[in-house]
């Protein structure tokens, strides 16, 4: 019993000593850089015409200070209640698309996971959504990202 207690104590001390120092601590500038990178990756993969359909961003996990700045595209923040109100007034054949940015999540202490949801409403009802999953890590003090999964 004493041996088990000692092992558990040693294990806890090792975890405490190894865990927090490896954790990624994000500043507002880091968050903005990652969101900027996600949108640049999305533009590159979709092209300007399709990308221009994704300019409304929900205020969930988002603020005006984090909005990406991409020449030729003007992003607009909308509260979830505004999005629902707008979608309800759409005609059945109309489509309204918007983005929801997920919170950045620590993956393994050295990389971050980020989800971008593209929601499409048809005539006020949800009709289509995709979630794009990205991973980010710092290389030479700059955030590098890549998409690793798309959920349709």
Secondary structure, DSSP 4 states (H G I P E B T S, - for coil): -HHHHHHHHHHHHHHHHHHHHHS----HHHHHHHHHHHHHHHHHHH-HHHHTT--EEESTT--GGG---BTTB--EEE-HHHHHHHHHTS-TT-EEEEEEEPPPEESSSS-EEEEEEEEEEETTEEEEEEEEEEEEEEETTEEEEEEEEEE-
